[in-house]
Amino acid sequence: MAVPKRKTSKSKRDSRRSHDRLREPASSECPQCHQPKLPHRVCRECGYYNGRQIFEVE
């Protein structure tokens, strides 16, 4: 079984974990209603995607 020869320092350990944080999801503005929406998805507020109405919003 492989065993490390030296103890991993806190600096090395923490810099390896630097990408493990939670990120806020990206958002863009809907060109129709100007509400925030997820990129490449239909706007939940107005139902438009890429300039076309995909579904009716009640």
Secondary structure, 3 states (H helix, E strand, C coil): CCCCCCCCCHHHHHHHHHHCCCCCCCCEECCCCCCEECCCCCCCCCCEECCEECCCCC
